[in-house]
Amino acid sequence: MAAAGARWNHVWLGTETGILKGVNLRQKQAANFTASGQPRREEAVSVLCWGAGGERQILVGSSDRTVRFFSTEEGAFQGQRHCPGGEGPFRGVAQADGTLITCVDSGVLRAWRDSDKEGSSDPLLELRVGPGVCRMRQDPARPHMVATGGKENALKVWDLQGSAEPVFRAKNVRNDWLDLRVPIWDQDIQFLPGSQKLVTCTGYHQVRVYDPASPQRRPVLETTYGEYPLTAMTLTPGGSSVIVGNTHGQLAEIDIRQGRLLGCLKGLAGSVRGLQCHSSKPLLASCGLDRVLRIHRIQNPRGLEHKVYLKSQLNCLLLSGRDDWEDEPEEPQEPNLLPPEDTETDELWASLEAAAKRKFPDMDQTPQTRGRKKKRPVSTNP
């Protein structure tokens, strides 16, 4: 039943245990999908991306350096490709013009022939983008353009159809008021629609806007939020603001035209790992280390729309961009059957209750019985 209704899931999430989770918010159901049949931490999902054909395919980048292809129409994995080279987990995957693009933490960006999913061929292109990469992001309007950035690795924009040198290389901001160098730590990158501008969030709680068309390579706008590292960022449907999340579960919307704070969202209890706004609806999906998927409404009245506990640490997510969320047909359900996760939860609570009774044998006694003291036998010795 999970595979048959996979195409109606609203949110897809990658977990630390290698599970791809699909959540249907309308039916309030979550389904697990694994390539090997069992969860494995060696296959932890680090990045997710829609395929070139839209939302019919998901690219799942795992820690074992394998990109798996999941079909949302069939509800199953349909092949994989091993992408060796470099060190560390994937920091971004993408598809463009029949090629698969991957980038790892050590700074090796490669393009592979997408038709060869067995991994027998050599990469078509290899670029060294610098060590310590935290994010590689593809430009939705120009699929052959990608941006990279990381820790002590300034923002760069690459044309995969051009030379081996970046078409734009950001310059660090000027020294601070103590004339000390400002460290670089770009955590996430987004391309602004309708322009060449990019926006980044940093591990030093900064939000910066860059304009490659401008003569200067430094940010054209900079603002800060909070005191903790920013870990994720997404564009709002209008493209005039971004929503950022930090390591303490705080979410904020920031106007990137004026650099001012527009509002905050509450509810998260751990570090934010994934954020994405709906393309047309005022909805925000967020996930993190507290293992909960949350859907917030980002227009007044702001608030929490959905909350789903998913039992695993969540690393990344994809939010479906379709508009007919409420028009999907009802899937036939088998009566009197509980999901495996519910059964496991019931067994867990039953074992905890039994353990508590063994530790506290007097729990079943009534308060009157528990309060009585045993009389000591009276000694008859003189």
C-alpha positions as CSV (number, residue, x, y, z in Angstrom):
1,M,0.0,0.0,0.0
2,A,2.9,2.4,0.7
3,A,4.3,1.9,-2.8
4,A,1.0,2.4,-4.5
5,G,0.3,5.7,-2.7
6,A,3.9,7.0,-2.9
7,R,3.1,9.5,-5.6
8,W,0.7,11.3,-3.3
9,N,3.2,12.0,-0.5
10,H,3.7,15.6,0.2
11,V,7.2,15.5,1.9
12,W,10.2,13.2,1.4
13,L,12.9,13.0,4.0
14,G,16.3,11.4,4.3
15,T,17.4,10.0,7.6
16,E,20.6,9.1,9.4
17,T,19.7,5.4,9.2
18,G,19.6,5.3,5.4
19,I,15.8,5.4,5.2
20,L,13.8,7.5,2.7
21,K,10.6,8.5,4.3
22,G,7.5,9.6,2.5
23,V,4.8,11.6,4.4
24,N,1.2,12.1,3.3
25,L,0.0,15.0,5.4
26,R,-3.7,14.6,4.3
27,Q,-3.9,11.0,5.4
28,K,-1.4,11.5,8.3
29,Q,0.7,8.5,7.2
30,A,4.4,8.0,6.8
31,A,6.1,5.2,4.8
32,N,9.7,3.9,4.8
33,F,11.7,3.0,1.7
34,T,15.1,1.4,1.7
35,A,17.2,0.1,-1.2
36,S,18.6,-2.9,0.8
37,G,15.4,-3.8,2.7
38,Q,17.0,-2.9,6.1
39,P,18.1,0.4,7.6
40,R,21.9,0.8,7.6
41,R,23.8,3.8,9.0
42,E,26.5,3.2,6.3
43,E,23.8,4.4,3.8
44,A,22.8,7.5,5.7
45,V,21.0,9.9,3.4
46,S,23.0,13.2,3.2
47,V,21.2,15.0,0.2
48,L,18.0,14.7,-1.8
49,C,17.2,16.3,-5.1
50,W,14.4,16.0,-7.7
51,G,15.4,14.4,-11.0
52,A,15.5,16.3,-14.3
53,G,12.0,15.0,-15.2
54,G,10.4,16.8,-12.3
55,E,8.9,15.1,-9.2
56,R,8.6,11.7,-10.8
57,Q,12.2,10.8,-9.6
58,I,14.2,11.5,-6.5
59,L,18.0,11.4,-6.4
60,V,19.1,10.0,-3.0
61,G,22.8,10.7,-2.1
62,S,24.1,8.3,0.5
63,S,27.2,8.2,2.7
64,D,28.5,5.2,0.9
65,R,29.1,7.4,-2.1
66,T,26.1,6.0,-4.0
67,V,23.4,7.9,-5.7
68,R,20.1,5.9,-5.8
69,F,17.2,6.6,-8.1
70,F,13.8,6.5,-6.5
71,S,10.6,6.5,-8.6
72,T,7.7,8.3,-6.9
73,E,5.3,6.7,-9.5
74,E,6.4,3.1,-8.7
75,G,7.2,3.7,-5.1
76,A,10.5,1.8,-5.4
77,F,14.2,2.3,-6.1
78,Q,15.1,1.8,-9.7
79,G,18.9,1.6,-9.9
80,Q,21.9,3.3,-8.4
81,R,25.3,4.7,-9.4
82,H,28.5,4.5,-7.4
83,C,30.4,7.8,-7.6
84,P,33.9,7.5,-6.3
85,G,36.4,10.2,-5.8
86,G,37.3,12.6,-3.0
87,E,36.5,12.2,0.7
88,G,33.5,12.9,2.9
89,P,29.8,12.7,2.3
90,F,27.9,14.3,-0.6
91,R,27.2,18.0,-0.3
92,G,25.0,18.2,-3.3
93,V,23.6,16.2,-6.3
94,A,21.9,17.4,-9.4
95,Q,20.9,16.4,-13.0
96,A,21.4,18.4,-16.1
97,D,21.5,17.6,-19.9
98,G,21.7,13.8,-19.3
99,T,24.5,14.1,-16.7
100,L,24.6,13.4,-13.0
101,I,26.5,16.1,-11.0
102,T,28.0,15.3,-7.6
103,C,30.1,17.2,-5.1
104,V,31.7,15.8,-1.9
105,D,33.1,17.4,1.2
106,S,36.7,17.4,0.1
107,G,35.9,19.6,-2.9
108,V,35.7,17.2,-5.8
109,L,32.9,18.1,-8.2
110,R,32.2,15.5,-10.9
111,A,29.8,15.1,-13.8
112,W,28.8,11.5,-14.8
113,R,27.0,10.1,-17.8
114,D,23.5,9.6,-16.4
115,S,22.7,6.7,-18.8
116,D,25.4,4.5,-17.3
117,K,24.0,3.8,-13.8
118,E,26.4,0.9,-13.1
119,G,29.3,3.2,-12.6
120,S,31.6,1.6,-15.1
121,S,32.6,4.8,-17.0
122,D,34.9,7.6,-15.9
123,P,33.5,11.0,-15.1
124,L,32.9,13.4,-18.0
125,L,34.1,16.4,-16.0
126,E,36.1,16.9,-12.8
127,L,36.5,20.3,-10.9
128,R,38.4,21.1,-7.8
129,V,36.2,23.6,-5.9
130,G,38.2,23.7,-2.7
131,P,38.1,21.7,0.5
132,G,35.5,22.0,3.3
133,V,32.5,22.2,1.0
134,C,29.2,22.6,2.9
135,R,26.8,23.0,0.0
136,M,26.6,22.7,-3.8
137,R,23.5,24.2,-5.3
138,Q,22.2,24.1,-8.9
139,D,20.6,27.1,-10.6
140,P,17.0,26.1,-11.4
141,A,16.9,28.6,-14.3
142,R,20.3,27.5,-15.7
143,P,20.9,23.8,-14.9
144,H,24.5,23.9,-16.2
145,M,25.4,26.5,-13.5
146,V,26.2,25.5,-9.9
147,A,27.4,27.3,-6.8
148,T,29.7,26.0,-4.1
149,G,30.8,27.2,-0.7
150,G,32.0,26.0,2.7
151,K,34.3,26.5,5.6
152,E,37.2,28.8,4.6
153,N,35.9,28.2,1.0
154,A,34.3,31.3,-0.4
155,L,31.3,31.3,-2.7
156,K,32.0,30.3,-6.3
157,V,29.8,29.9,-9.3
158,W,30.8,27.4,-11.9
159,D,29.7,26.9,-15.6
160,L,29.9,23.2,-16.3
161,Q,29.8,23.9,-20.0
162,G,32.7,26.4,-19.8
163,S,36.2,26.5,-18.4
164,A,37.7,24.9,-15.3
165,E,37.8,28.3,-13.6
166,P,34.7,29.8,-11.8
167,V,32.7,32.4,-13.5
168,F,32.4,34.2,-10.2
169,R,34.5,34.1,-7.1
170,A,33.3,36.0,-4.0
171,K,35.7,38.1,-2.0
172,N,35.7,38.1,1.7
173,V,34.3,41.2,3.6
174,R,36.7,43.8,5.0
175,N,38.4,43.3,8.4
176,D,36.3,44.0,11.5
177,W,36.6,47.0,13.8
178,L,39.7,45.3,15.4
179,D,41.3,45.0,11.9
180,L,41.0,41.2,12.2
181,R,40.1,38.9,9.3
182,V,36.5,37.8,9.2
183,P,36.3,34.0,8.9
184,I,34.4,32.3,6.1
185,W,31.8,29.6,6.6
186,D,29.0,29.4,4.0
187,Q,26.5,26.8,5.1
188,D,23.8,27.1,2.4
189,I,23.3,28.8,-0.9
190,Q,20.2,29.8,-3.0
191,F,19.9,31.4,-6.4
192,L,17.5,34.3,-6.6
193,P,14.9,33.9,-9.4
194,G,14.9,36.4,-12.2
195,S,18.4,37.6,-11.6
196,Q,22.0,36.4,-11.2
197,K,22.1,37.2,-7.5
198,L,22.8,34.6,-4.9
199,V,22.1,34.6,-1.1
200,T,24.1,32.6,1.5
201,C,23.8,31.9,5.2
202,T,26.9,31.3,7.3
203,G,28.0,29.5,10.4
204,Y,28.6,32.9,12.0
205,H,24.9,33.8,11.8
206,Q,25.2,36.1,8.7
207,V,23.0,36.3,5.7
208,R,24.7,37.8,2.6
209,V,23.5,38.7,-0.9
210,Y,26.0,38.6,-3.8
211,D,25.6,40.0,-7.3
212,P,27.9,38.6,-10.0
213,A,26.8,41.3,-12.4
214,S,28.1,44.0,-10.0
215,P,31.7,45.2,-10.3
216,Q,32.4,44.3,-6.6
217,R,32.8,40.7,-5.5
218,R,31.9,41.5,-1.9
219,P,28.3,41.1,-0.7
220,V,26.0,43.8,-1.8
221,L,23.9,43.3,1.4
222,E,24.7,41.7,4.7
223,T,22.6,41.2,7.9
224,T,22.8,38.9,10.9
225,Y,20.3,36.9,12.9
226,G,20.7,35.5,16.4
227,E,23.9,34.3,18.0
228,Y,24.1,30.7,16.7
229,P,25.3,29.1,13.5
230,L,22.8,29.1,10.6
231,T,22.5,25.7,9.1
232,A,19.8,25.8,6.5
233,M,18.0,28.3,4.3
234,T,15.2,28.5,1.7
235,L,13.5,31.1,-0.5
236,T,9.9,32.1,0.1
237,P,7.5,31.9,-2.8
238,G,7.8,35.5,-3.7
239,G,11.6,35.4,-3.8
240,S,12.0,38.6,-1.8
241,S,12.9,37.0,1.5
242,V,14.5,33.9,2.9
243,I,13.8,31.7,5.9
244,V,16.9,30.6,7.9
245,G,17.3,28.0,10.7
246,N,20.1,27.6,13.2
247,T,21.6,25.0,15.5
248,H,19.1,25.9,18.3
249,G,16.0,25.3,16.3
250,Q,15.2,28.9,15.7
251,L,13.5,30.0,12.4
252,A,13.3,33.5,11.1
253,E,12.2,35.2,7.9
254,I,14.6,37.9,6.6
255,D,13.9,40.5,3.9
256,I,16.9,40.3,1.5
257,R,16.0,43.6,-0.1
258,Q,16.4,45.7,3.1
259,G,18.1,43.2,5.4
260,R,15.4,43.4,8.1
261,L,13.8,40.7,10.2
262,L,10.1,40.0,9.2
263,G,9.2,37.5,11.8
264,C,10.1,34.3,13.6
265,L,8.6,30.8,13.8
266,K,8.6,28.6,16.9
267,G,8.3,24.9,17.7
268,L,11.6,23.3,16.9
269,A,13.7,21.6,19.6
270,G,17.0,20.8,17.9
271,S,19.4,21.8,15.1
272,V,17.7,22.6,11.8
273,R,18.9,20.4,9.0
274,G,16.4,20.9,6.2
275,L,14.1,23.8,5.1
276,Q,12.0,24.2,2.0
277,C,9.1,26.5,1.1
278,H,6.2,25.5,-1.2
279,S,6.6,27.1,-4.6
280,S,3.2,28.8,-4.5
281,K,1.6,28.2,-1.1
282,P,2.6,30.0,2.1
283,L,3.9,26.7,3.6
284,L,7.3,25.9,5.1
285,A,8.6,22.3,5.7
286,S,11.4,21.9,8.3
287,C,13.2,19.0,9.8
288,G,16.2,18.4,12.1
289,L,17.8,16.4,14.9
290,D,14.6,16.4,17.0
291,R,13.2,13.8,14.5
292,V,10.0,15.8,13.8
293,L,8.7,17.1,10.5
294,R,6.9,20.4,10.9
295,I,4.8,22.3,8.4
296,H,4.4,26.0,9.3
297,R,2.2,28.7,7.7
298,I,4.5,31.6,6.9
299,Q,1.8,34.3,6.2
300,N,-0.3,35.9,8.9
301,P,-1.6,34.2,10.9
302,R,1.7,32.4,11.2
303,G,1.6,29.1,13.0
304,L,2.1,25.3,13.0
305,E,-0.1,23.4,10.5
306,H,1.3,19.8,10.8
307,K,3.6,18.0,13.1
308,V,4.8,14.4,12.5
309,Y,7.3,12.5,14.6
310,L,9.4,10.2,12.4
311,K,11.6,8.3,14.9
312,S,14.9,8.9,13.1
313,Q,17.3,11.9,12.9
314,L,16.4,13.8,9.7
315,N,19.1,15.2,7.5
316,C,17.3,16.6,4.5
317,L,13.9,17.0,2.9
318,L,12.0,17.6,-0.4
319,L,8.6,19.3,-0.4
320,S,6.2,18.6,-3.3
321,G,5.4,21.6,-5.3
322,R,2.1,20.5,-6.6
323,D,-1.0,22.7,-5.9
324,D,-3.7,20.0,-5.6
325,W,-2.9,18.8,-2.1
326,E,-6.5,18.3,-1.2
327,D,-7.7,16.7,-4.5
328,E,-5.9,13.4,-4.4
329,P,-8.1,10.3,-4.5
330,E,-8.6,8.2,-1.4
331,E,-6.3,5.2,-1.3
332,P,-7.9,1.9,-0.3
333,Q,-6.8,0.9,3.2
334,E,-6.6,-2.6,4.7
335,P,-8.9,-2.7,7.8
336,N,-7.7,-3.5,11.3
337,L,-4.0,-3.3,10.4
338,L,-1.6,-1.2,12.3
339,P,1.6,0.1,10.8
340,P,4.7,-1.8,11.9
341,E,6.0,1.3,13.7
342,D,2.9,1.5,15.9
343,T,3.2,-2.2,16.8
344,E,6.8,-1.6,17.8
345,T,5.8,1.4,19.9
346,D,3.2,-0.6,21.8
347,E,5.6,-3.4,22.5
348,L,8.1,-0.9,23.8
349,W,5.7,0.7,26.2
350,A,4.5,-2.7,27.4
351,S,8.1,-3.7,28.2
352,L,8.7,-0.5,30.1
353,E,5.5,-1.0,32.1
354,A,6.6,-4.6,33.0
355,A,10.1,-3.3,34.0
356,A,8.5,-0.6,36.2
357,K,6.5,-3.3,38.1
358,R,9.5,-5.4,38.7
359,K,11.4,-2.4,40.1
360,F,8.5,-1.1,42.2
361,P,6.4,-4.2,43.3
362,D,4.2,-2.1,45.5
363,M,2.7,-0.1,42.5
364,D,-0.5,-2.3,42.4
365,Q,-1.3,-1.7,46.1
366,T,-4.0,0.7,47.1
367,P,-3.1,3.8,48.9
368,Q,-4.7,2.5,52.1
369,T,-2.8,-0.8,51.9
370,R,0.5,1.0,51.0
371,G,0.2,3.4,54.0
372,R,-0.2,0.7,56.7
373,K,2.8,-0.2,58.8
374,K,3.5,-3.8,59.8
375,K,3.3,-4.4,63.5
376,R,6.4,-5.7,65.2
377,P,6.0,-8.8,67.2
378,V,5.9,-8.1,71.0
379,S,8.8,-9.6,72.9
380,T,7.8,-11.8,75.9
381,N,11.2,-12.1,77.4
382,P,11.5,-10.5,80.9
